[in-house]
């Protein structure tokens, strides 16, 4: 019989076996009593990410910039030389083009980030994990893909002089290399912090963020070649050429990279929920091969349709619309199934007496959780923080119980369950956990109370005088004699005044 969270036991130092068991199943390490903040920071993976990963991404972005600066200037010079007069853009002109092209790429990236932040609603992925995937896709994946694609293109032929080598690399090599580069971060996160990836939607969100960032950096390179080439050739309008390329890659076919990487993400999510080692290896591999195949069809459409650009674009639009609509339908079906899963697993704790009978109903519904957050927002930061802690603990508790049911987490999950139940118990007194009879607007928010609160706030903001101080007297007019005040008759100076 587990110990009730209402009667907490003395916190003991975790054993090495307990830490190892939690690490093997992806659960957080237990708190170590007496460990200072500096030592705790050194044991957090996020600290080393800030120290190593993000500076590495900045360095790789700088290397990508140098590589494409050389490639773009060289290719433009060769193209203009074939046209009759060699024109080589300067570094300043290239940098100016980079800023202009980056602004267009940022539009597609912002739309993609907004959409993926919007669909990540069941159990929101940590903001740091989202940032890691964005940096990985835009820096690490791009640098790896450029390096490998250039190496393979050189093996197939001289890509600078042989256009067929570039076409072969784009169709038969680039899909496998790019999909591997974008999805590697999913495998790493599934190994290191899989306790935070409890839902398939979370894995799809992280894959989409990596793919959108990869596409943004890749689009900048395409925009640069188009814009700088048109600017160096007499008689061409670089702005019109850039807009046409932005319409094609940034708006009409923006779905390409996210759609392909989603296939790998589905395979990874399926593997995380299965206890079979064979399935855990085959499922991500099958998703990766599916993603590479779709990517290959996308890149080879121009070769298949030849010079008929309109037919190729029509095919891509139909292909993309079918994939996106299918994923949206599957997303809404998955939302309903995940809500039922949360309710069923929380009901297990209700039967054991750990949770209130209303908790499965309240926290299994998306809109009910939103109502709690909106009501807590209007009741102050302490209430909002406590409500967020309750919701996160409830969802993690439900998926942890589901992992125990699936057999992917062993007895170490019981200790984590007690910790989550203790978090819920401590936050209930401050946070909101019941929607029945709850009004989003507090009942004391009347017009009269709001005016009174604003008056008190204005009074606090006004400058105050020290107690006992009197306002300074105005100086007397010039030439006026100043007479000291005369005391009352029969009273010495300084004596108290008599009344009555």
C-alpha positions in Angstrom: 0.0 0.0 0.0 1.6 3.3 -1.1 2.2 5.9 1.5 -0.4 8.7 1.2 1.0 12.1 0.1 -0.8 13.7 3.0 1.6 12.0 5.4 5.0 12.7 3.8 7.9 10.7 4.9 11.4 12.1 5.7 13.3 12.7 2.5 16.2 10.3 2.2 19.2 10.5 0.0 18.5 8.6 -3.3 20.5 5.4 -3.8 22.6 4.8 -6.9 20.2 2.0 -7.9 17.2 4.3 -7.7 19.0 6.9 -9.9 20.0 4.3 -12.4 16.4 2.9 -12.6 15.0 6.3 -13.2 17.6 7.1 -15.8 16.9 3.9 -17.7 13.2 4.6 -18.1 13.7 8.3 -18.8 12.3 9.6 -15.5 13.8 12.7 -13.7 16.4 12.0 -11.0 15.1 12.3 -7.4 16.0 15.5 -5.5 19.2 15.3 -3.5 18.9 16.9 0.0 21.5 19.5 0.8 22.7 20.0 -2.8 23.3 23.7 -3.5 22.1 25.6 -6.6 25.5 25.6 -8.3 25.9 21.8 -7.9 22.3 21.3 -9.1 23.0 23.5 -12.1 26.0 21.4 -13.0 23.9 18.2 -13.0 21.2 19.7 -15.2 21.4 18.8 -19.0 20.0 22.3 -19.8 23.1 23.9 -18.3 25.4 22.1 -20.7 23.0 22.8 -23.6 23.4 26.5 -22.9 27.1 26.3 -22.6 27.9 24.0 -25.6 24.9 23.5 -27.9 23.8 27.1 -28.7 27.3 28.5 -29.2 27.9 25.6 -31.5 24.8 26.5 -33.5 26.0 30.1 -33.8 29.3 28.9 -35.1 27.7 26.6 -37.7 25.5 29.4 -38.9 28.6 31.5 -39.4 30.2 28.7 -41.4 27.1 28.3 -43.5 27.1 32.0 -44.3 30.8 31.8 -45.4 30.1 28.7 -47.5 27.2 30.1 -49.3 28.8 33.5 -49.8 31.6 31.8 -51.7 29.3 29.5 -53.7 26.9 32.3 -54.6 29.5 34.8 -55.7 31.3 32.1 -57.7 28.1 30.8 -59.4 26.9 34.3 -60.3 30.3 35.2 -61.7 30.3 32.0 -63.9 26.7 32.6 -65.0 27.3 36.2 -66.1 30.6 35.1 -67.8 28.6 32.7 -70.0 26.1 35.5 -70.7 29.0 37.6 -72.2 30.3 39.8 -69.3 31.7 38.6 -66.0 30.0 40.3 -63.1 31.1 39.4 -59.5 29.0 40.8 -56.6 30.8 42.4 -53.7 30.6 41.2 -50.1 28.5 44.3 -49.3 26.0 43.5 -52.0 25.8 39.9 -50.9 25.2 41.0 -47.3 22.5 43.4 -48.4 20.8 40.5 -50.3 21.1 38.2 -47.3 19.1 40.7 -45.2 16.4 41.0 -47.8 16.1 37.3 -48.4 16.1 36.5 -44.6 13.1 38.8 -44.1 11.1 36.8 -46.7 12.2 33.4 -45.2 11.2 34.7 -41.7 7.6 35.1 -42.9 7.3 31.4 -43.7 9.1 30.4 -40.5 6.8 32.6 -38.4 3.7 31.0 -39.9 5.1 27.5 -39.3 6.1 28.3 -35.7 2.7 29.7 -35.0 0.9 26.7 -36.4 3.0 24.2 -34.5 2.8 26.1 -31.2 -1.0 26.0 -31.8 -1.3 22.3 -32.3 0.8 21.4 -29.3 -2.0 21.7 -26.8 -2.5 18.3 -25.0 0.7 18.4 -23.0 2.7 21.3 -24.1 6.3 20.6 -24.9 8.9 22.5 -23.0 9.9 25.8 -24.5 13.6 24.9 -24.3 13.0 21.7 -26.3 11.2 23.8 -29.0 14.2 26.2 -29.2 16.6 23.3 -29.4 14.7 21.8 -32.4 14.6 25.2 -34.1 18.3 25.7 -33.8 19.1 22.1 -34.7 17.1 22.3 -38.0 18.4 25.7 -39.0 22.0 25.2 -38.1 23.2 21.6 -37.4 20.9 19.9 -39.9 21.6 22.4 -42.7 25.4 22.2 -42.1 25.4 18.4 -42.1 23.2 18.3 -45.2 25.3 20.8 -47.2 28.5 19.0 -46.3 27.2 15.5 -47.3 25.3 16.6 -50.4 28.4 18.5 -51.7 30.6 15.4 -51.0 28.2 13.0 -52.8 27.7 15.4 -55.7 31.5 15.6 -56.1 31.5 11.8 -56.3 28.8 11.7 -58.9 30.5 14.3 -61.1 31.8 17.9 -61.1 28.7 19.7 -59.9 30.0 23.0 -61.0 30.2 21.9 -64.7 27.9 18.9 -64.8 24.2 19.8 -64.2 23.2 16.1 -64.3 25.3 15.5 -61.1 23.4 18.2 -59.3 20.1 16.7 -60.4 21.0 13.2 -59.4 22.2 14.4 -56.0 18.9 16.4 -55.5 16.7 13.4 -56.3 18.6 10.3 -55.0 20.8 11.6 -52.3 19.4 14.8 -50.8 16.1 13.3 -49.5 17.9 10.6 -47.4 20.6 13.0 -46.1 18.2 15.9 -45.2 15.6 13.7 -43.6 18.3 12.0 -41.5 19.7 15.4 -40.5 16.3 16.8 -39.5 15.1 13.8 -37.6 18.3 13.1 -35.6 17.2 15.5 -32.9 14.1 13.4 -32.3 16.1 10.3 -31.7 18.4 12.2 -29.3 15.5 13.7 -27.4 13.7 10.4 -27.2 16.8 8.9 -25.6 17.7 11.8 -23.2 14.4 13.3 -22.2 11.7 10.9 -23.3 9.8 11.5 -20.0 8.9 14.9 -21.4 7.6 13.4 -24.7 4.5 11.7 -23.6 2.3 12.4 -26.6 2.7 11.7 -30.3 1.7 15.3 -31.0 4.7 16.5 -29.0 7.0 14.5 -31.2 5.3 15.8 -34.4 5.6 19.3 -33.1 9.3 19.0 -32.5 9.8 17.4 -35.9 7.8 20.2 -37.6 9.8 22.9 -35.8 13.1 21.3 -36.9 11.8 21.0 -40.5 10.5 24.6 -40.7 13.8 26.0 -39.5 15.7 23.8 -42.0 13.4 25.0 -44.8 13.9 28.7 -43.7 17.7 28.4 -44.0 17.4 26.5 -47.3 15.0 29.1 -48.7 17.5 31.8 -48.0 20.1 30.1 -50.2 17.6 29.8 -53.0 16.4 33.3 -52.7 20.0 34.5 -52.7 21.0 32.8 -55.9 17.8 34.1 -57.6 18.1 37.7 -56.4 21.9 38.2 -56.9 21.9 36.5 -60.3 19.0 38.7 -61.5 20.7 41.8 -60.1 23.9 41.1 -61.9 22.3 40.5 -65.3 21.2 43.5 -67.4 17.6 43.7 -68.2 16.3 41.5 -65.3 14.2 42.7 -62.4 15.7 41.2 -59.2 12.7 42.1 -57.1 10.2 40.3 -59.4 12.4 37.3 -59.6 12.7 37.1 -55.8 8.9 37.5 -55.4 8.3 34.6 -57.8 10.7 32.4 -55.9 9.2 33.4 -52.6 5.7 32.5 -54.0 6.9 29.1 -55.1 9.0 28.0 -52.2 7.8 30.2 -49.3 4.0 30.0 -49.8 2.9 27.3 -52.2 5.3 24.5 -51.2 6.2 25.5 -47.6 4.6 22.3 -46.4 7.2 20.0 -48.0 9.8 19.6 -45.2 7.3 19.5 -42.3 5.2 16.9 -44.1 8.1 14.6 -44.8 9.6 14.9 -41.3 6.2 14.1 -39.8 6.5 10.6 -41.1 9.7 10.0 -39.2 8.1 11.6 -36.1 5.1 9.2 -36.2 7.5 6.3 -36.3 9.5 7.6 -33.4 6.3 8.2 -31.4 5.0 4.7 -32.1 8.3 3.2 -31.0 8.2 5.2 -27.7 4.9 3.6 -26.8 5.9 0.0 -27.6 7.8 -2.3 -25.3 9.1 -4.5 -28.1 12.8 -3.8 -28.9 12.2 -5.0 -32.5 9.4 -2.5 -33.0 11.5 0.3 -31.4 14.1 -0.2 -34.1 11.8 -0.9 -37.1 9.2 1.9 -36.5 11.5 4.9 -36.7 13.3 3.3 -39.7 10.0 2.8 -41.5 9.0 6.4 -40.8 12.4 7.6 -42.1 12.1 5.6 -45.3 8.6 6.9 -45.9 9.8 10.5 -45.4 12.7 10.0 -47.8 10.5 8.5 -50.4 8.0 11.3 -50.3 10.9 13.8 -50.4 12.3 12.0 -53.4 9.0 12.2 -55.3 8.8 15.9 -54.4 12.3 16.7 -55.8 11.8 14.4 -58.8 8.5 16.0 -59.9 10.3 18.7 -62.0 12.3 16.0 -63.8 9.2 13.9 -64.4 7.1 16.7 -65.9 10.0 18.2 -67.8 9.5 21.8 -69.0 5.8 21.8 -68.0 6.2 23.9 -64.8 2.4 24.3 -64.5 1.7 20.6 -64.4 4.5 20.0 -61.9 3.2 22.8 -59.6 -0.3 21.4 -59.9 0.9 17.9 -58.9 2.8 19.3 -55.9 -0.2 21.3 -54.7 -2.6 18.3 -54.9 0.1 16.1 -53.3 0.6 18.6 -50.5 -3.0 19.4 -49.9 -3.9 15.7 -49.6 -1.1 15.1 -47.1 -1.9 18.2 -45.0 -5.7 17.4 -44.9 -5.0 13.8 -44.0 -2.8 14.9 -41.1 -5.3 17.4 -39.8 -8.0 14.7 -39.8 -5.7 12.4 -37.9 -4.8 15.1 -35.5 -8.4 15.8 -34.4 -9.0 12.0 -34.0 -5.9 11.8 -32.0 -7.0 14.7 -29.8 -10.1 12.8 -28.8 -8.3 9.5 -28.2 -5.7 11.3 -26.0 -8.4 13.0 -24.0 -10.0 9.6 -23.3 -6.6 8.2 -22.3 -5.9 11.0 -19.8 -9.4 10.5 -18.2 -9.0 6.7 -18.0 -5.6 6.8 -16.4 -6.5 9.5 -13.9 -9.6 7.4 -13.0 -7.1 4.7 -11.8 -5.8 7.1 -9.1 -9.4 8.1 -8.2 -10.2 4.4 -7.5 -7.1 4.2 -5.3 -8.2 7.3 -3.4 -5.3 9.6 -4.5 -7.4 12.1 -6.6 -10.8 13.7 -6.4 -13.6 12.1 -8.4 -14.0 15.1 -10.6 -10.3 15.3 -11.7 -10.5 12.9 -14.6 -13.5 14.8 -16.1 -11.9 18.2 -15.6 -8.4 17.6 -16.8 -9.2 15.3 -19.8 -11.0 18.1 -21.6 -9.0 20.7 -23.5 -11.5 23.5 -23.2 -12.0 22.9 -19.5 -8.2 23.2 -18.9 -8.3 26.5 -20.9 -11.1 27.8 -18.7 -9.1 27.0 -15.6 -6.1 28.9 -17.0 -8.1 31.9 -18.1 -9.8 32.1 -14.7 -6.5 31.7 -12.9 -4.9 34.5 -15.0 -7.5 36.9 -13.7 -6.9 35.9 -10.1 -3.2 36.8 -9.9 0.2 35.3 -10.7 0.2 33.0 -7.7 -3.0 31.3 -8.7 -1.9 31.1 -12.3 1.4 29.4 -11.4 -0.3 26.9 -9.1 -2.9 26.1 -11.7 -0.3 25.5 -14.4 1.6 23.2 -11.9 -1.6 21.2 -11.3 -2.3 20.7 -15.0 1.2 19.7 -15.9 1.4 17.3 -13.0 -2.0 15.8 -13.9 -1.1 15.2 -17.5 2.3 13.8 -16.7 0.7 11.6 -14.1 -1.8 10.2 -16.6 0.8 9.5 -19.2 3.2 8.0 -16.6 0.4 5.6 -15.6 -0.2 4.8 -19.3 3.5 4.0 -19.7 3.4 1.6 -16.7 0.3 0.0 -18.3 2.1 -0.4 -21.6 5.2 -1.9 -19.9 7.6 0.9 -21.0 8.2 2.1 -17.4 8.8 -0.3 -14.5 8.4 0.2 -10.7 10.5 3.4 -10.8 7.3 5.1 -12.1 5.6 4.6 -8.8 8.1 6.9 -7.0 7.6 9.5 -9.7 3.8 9.2 -9.3 4.1 10.0 -5.6 6.1 13.1 -6.4 3.5 14.2 -8.8 0.7 13.6 -6.4 2.5 15.6 -3.8 2.9 18.5 -6.3 -0.9 18.4 -6.9 -1.7 18.3 -3.2 0.5 21.3 -2.4 -0.8 23.4 -5.3 -4.5 22.7 -4.8 -4.9 25.3 -2.0 -3.7 28.1 -4.3 -4.5 26.9 -7.9 -7.8 26.1 -9.6 -8.9 22.5 -10.2 -12.7 22.6 -10.6 -14.7 24.1 -13.5 -18.2 23.4 -12.1 -19.6 26.8 -11.0 -16.4 28.6 -11.9 -16.7 32.0 -13.5 -13.8 33.2 -15.6 -14.3 36.7 -14.3 -14.0 36.9 -10.5 -17.2 37.8 -8.7 -15.6 40.8 -6.9 -14.7 42.3 -10.3 -17.5 45.0 -10.2 -17.2 48.5 -11.7 -17.2 50.0 -8.2 -14.4 47.6 -7.0 -12.3 48.3 -10.1 -12.5 52.0 -9.6 -11.6 51.6 -5.9 -8.6 49.4 -6.8 -7.4 52.0 -9.4 -7.8 54.7 -6.8 -5.6 52.8 -4.3 -3.1 52.1 -7.0 -2.8 55.8 -8.0 -2.5 56.7 -4.3 0.4 54.3 -3.9 2.1 55.8 -7.0 1.9 59.4 -5.7 5.0 60.7 -3.8 4.6 60.5 0.0 6.0 62.9 2.6 7.7 61.6 5.7 5.5 61.4 8.8 5.3 64.6 10.8 6.6 66.8 8.0 4.8 70.0 7.1 4.9 71.7 3.7 7.4 74.5 3.6 6.1 78.1 4.2 6.3 80.6 1.5 8.9 83.3 2.2 7.4 86.7 3.4 7.5 89.6 1.0 10.6 91.7 0.8 10.7 94.5 3.4 8.0 93.0 5.7 9.2 92.7 9.4 9.0 89.2 10.8 7.6 89.1 14.3 7.8 86.0 16.6 4.5 84.5 17.7 3.4 85.7 21.1 2.5 83.0 23.8 -0.9 82.9 25.3 -1.4 85.0 28.4 -0.4 83.1 31.6 1.3 80.3 29.8 5.0 79.8 29.4 6.3 79.2 25.9 5.9 75.5 24.9 3.2 74.7 27.4 0.2 72.6 26.3 -2.9 74.4 25.3 -5.8 74.3 27.8 -9.3 73.5 26.6 -12.5 74.3 28.5 
